[in-house]
Amino acid sequence: MFESLRGETRQNWVADADGSKAFQLTWLGRTLAGTPRWSPQGGEIAFDASDGDIRSVAAEGGAARNLTNHPARDVVPAWSHDGRWIYFASNRGGDSEIWKMPAAGGEPVQITLHGGHVAREAPDGKHLYYLKSGGESALWRMPAGGGPETVVIDSVAFRAFGFGSRGIYFFTPSGSGVHLCHLDYAGGGRRVLAGLAQKLHNGFSVSSDERSILYSRVETVTSTSGKTRPTAHTRKPRPRPASAQEVAGTMIGTLRSTSVSVVTAVGRRSCNSRSVAITCGSA
């Protein structure tokens, strides 16, 4: 699942894990759609829109329904572990904070008090992990129902963090690139799994078997007119659900093959492919 400009405006699309059978999921006309997130059960997708509201749509498509309808800017939705709640960032109280509301509809309640922008609930539902900005930010944690906040990771890049069975995967800045790291829940041990020098973009998801990471990579291609523009490769893991962004409107399926790297926990090899993923090895 990804954002794309392959239609007339930026909308959300869904494809098989290998990039095939893509179809447009949202049809909002001039209202742009983005930041799609699968529900835990896989039957519904929450997303934000350029009019500042959060919406949801069935995974097979259809009419989208408004979850929020407020003059404030509501963005970056995320489901609770059981699918009963949707977290999102909103400036309805002045500053950007994390709010949550019933997935079936209802009044939102504010969760964070000192800033919040990108939130995800832990798989066990006990804690909420969140970034305080859309750019590089520390990763914070607090009880899911509210309470004291603590820093878990000092710097996360490109909104990139996701949960595994034994820890958190994340990108952290390293020179001109990033490191893919893993932080153990127990003991807080931190390991570097891979280094990436490419220019990346927001979008990060861990496959359910924890063997692959999906992320977006920005590149520049030359058009037939000789002009260059940024495009984005969207790295796709094998299983669904997953989500990432495609920011430049040229889909992976229409890009020419390019040299990429498949990074494992023990080494690196190069190949020509449109659709590969970081392979994490055993965590």
N, C-alpha and C positions, 0 to 999 in steps of 0.2 A: 504494500500500500504506500502511496507516494503522492506528492503534489506534482502537477505537470501543466505546462503551457501548450501541450500538443493540440488542444482545442482552441476556441476563440479567447478564453480567459483562463486564468489559473484555477484549476479545480483538482479534486482528489480522484485518484485512479486506483484500481486494484488489478493485480496480475498474479499469475502463478509464480512460484518461487524462482523459476528459471527465466522470468520476464515475459513469458508467452501469455496469450489470451488476455491481454490488457483490455479493460473496459472502463469508461468514465463512470464514476460513482455518484458525484454530485453535479447538479445542474442549477446553479444559482444565478445565471445570467451575468450581469456586470458585477455582482457581488462575488469577490474572490474567496476561495475556500483553501484551508491549509491545516497543518498540524493534526492529521488524522490519528486516532488511537483506537485499536480494537478493544472491545469489551472482553473480559476474561472468558466468557462463554463463546466468543467469536461470532455472535449473531448480530452485533450492532457496532457502529463506529461513531465515536464522538469527534468533533472537529470544531475549529474556530473559523470565523469569517471576517471579511474586511469591514463589515458594518458593526463589528465589536461584540457580537453575540456568539454564544456556544450553541451548536446544533448537534443532532444525531440523525443517523440514517441506517436503515437495515443493510447488512453486509452484501446482500444481493442487489441493492439499489432501491430506488423509489423516492418518494417525497421525503425531504428532510423536515424534522420538527425542531422548533426552537426550544432550547432548555433554559436559556436566559433571554430576557428582553428588557434591557436596561440602558440608559444613556451612557454609562461607563464603558470602558474597553475591557471586555472579558475574553481571555485568550488562553491558549496552551492547556487544553483539557487532559485529564488523566483519570482512569477508572480506579476505584478501590479494588482490593484483591478479590472481593466477593461480588463485584459488579453492582452493589447497591448504591454507591455514591460516585459522584464525579467531582474531582478537584479541578480548580482552574485559578488563574491569576486574574486579579481585577484591581482597578484603581478607583472603584466606587467609594472607597473610604478616604481617598486622597492619594496615598502612596500605593504602589503595587504590592499586594499581599495575596496570600493563598486563601481561597474560600472553598467551601464544598457544599454540594446540594444533592438531594436525592436524585438518582438516575431516572426515576419515573416522573420527576418534576416536583417543584416545591421551592420554598424560600432558601436561599443560600445563607450560610453562616461563615463568619470570618474565623480562620484557623491561626495564621501567623500574625504577629504584632510588630515585627521589626524588619519587614521586607520579605518578599517571596515572588518568584516568577515561574519556575519550572518545578513541578512537584510530582513525586511518584510514591505510592504507598508500598511498604515492604510486603513481600509475599505472605507473611504471617499476619498482616494487618495491624501489627502493634505499633509501628512507627511510620512517620512520614519523613521522607528524604526530599530535600528541595534546594534549589539554587536561588540566589537573590537577584540575579540579573540574567538577561538573555545572552550575555557574552561570557568571558572567562569569570568564574566565580568559585568560591568555596562551596562545598557540599555540606549542608546542615541536616540535622536530625532532631525530631521532637516526637513526643507521644502523638499517636494519630488523632486523639481527641483534643489535643492542645496541651501546652505545658512548656517547661524549660527547653531551650534549644542549645545544641552543642555542635561544634564543627567536627566533621568526620574526615573530610579530605580537604586539604588546603587550597587546591586549585583544580578545577575541572574545565576543560575546553569544549566548545561547540555543543553545549548542553548534553554532553555525551556521558551518560551513566545508565547502567542497567543491572538487574539482579540475577545472580546465579544461585545455585543451591547452597553454596558455601561462602559466598562473598559478593562483592560489587565489582563489576567491570567498568572501566572509565578511561577516557582520554585525558591526559594531563600535558600541559605545554612542555616542550623540550627543544630549546634552540629555535630553529625555524620550522620545526615539525611538532609532532606529538608522540607520546608513549602510550601504548595500550597497556593498562595496568589492571591488577586484581588485588582487592583488599579483602582479607579474610574477616568474616564476622567474628570468629573466635580468635582473640589475641591480637587482631589488628595487623597481622603480617601483610606486607605489601610487596608484590612482585611485578617486574616489568616483563610483559609477554612479547611485545613487538614494538618497533619504532617505525613511524611513518613520516616521510618528508614531504608528502603531497600537501597541496592546499585543500583543506577540507571544508565542509559546511555542516550546518545543523542536521541532525538525523542520526540515530544510533539505536540499535536493538540487538539483544542477545537471543540467539535461537534457543528453542526449548531444550535441546540436547547439549547446549553450551559448547558446541564445536565450531560455531561461526558467529561472527559479528557483522551486522549490516550497518553501513555508513555511507555518507555522500562525499564525493570527491569532486572538487571544482577543477576544470581544465579549460584550456583555450583551444578552439579549433578555427580553421580558416574556411570561410564560406566561399561560394563560387564567385562572389564579387571581390574576393581578396581581402575582405575585412575579417578581423578576428573578434571573437566574443567569448565570454566564459560559458562553459557548459558544465554539466554535472554527471558523473557516473554514479549510479546508485548500486552499491554492493549488496548482493542479495544472498542471504543464507537459505538453506534448503527448506526448513519448515515455516509455516505460518502459525499464529499471527506475528507480524512484524511491521514496522513502519519506518519510513525515512523520507527525506525530501529530495525532490529533483527541481533545481532552482532556475534552470536556464531555458527550459522548454524543448530541449532536444533529448529525446528518450534514449535510453541505453540500447533499445532495439534498432535505432536508426543511426547510431554512431558507428563510424568505422572501427574495426578492431584496433586496439592499441596495446602497447606493452604495459603490463601490469605486474604486480608481485603478489604471490600467495605467501603469506607469512605464517609460519608455524612457531610453536614454542621452542623448536630446536634449530630452526634455520630459515632460509629464504630461497625461493627459486622464482625465476621469471617465466612468463608465458604470454601468449597472445589470446585474449579472451575479452568478450564484452561483459561477462557476468561471472565474477568470482567473489570470494569472501575471504576475510581474514579467518584463518583456521587456528583456533586457540589451543588445540591439544587438550590434554587432561588438565583440569584446573586443580 
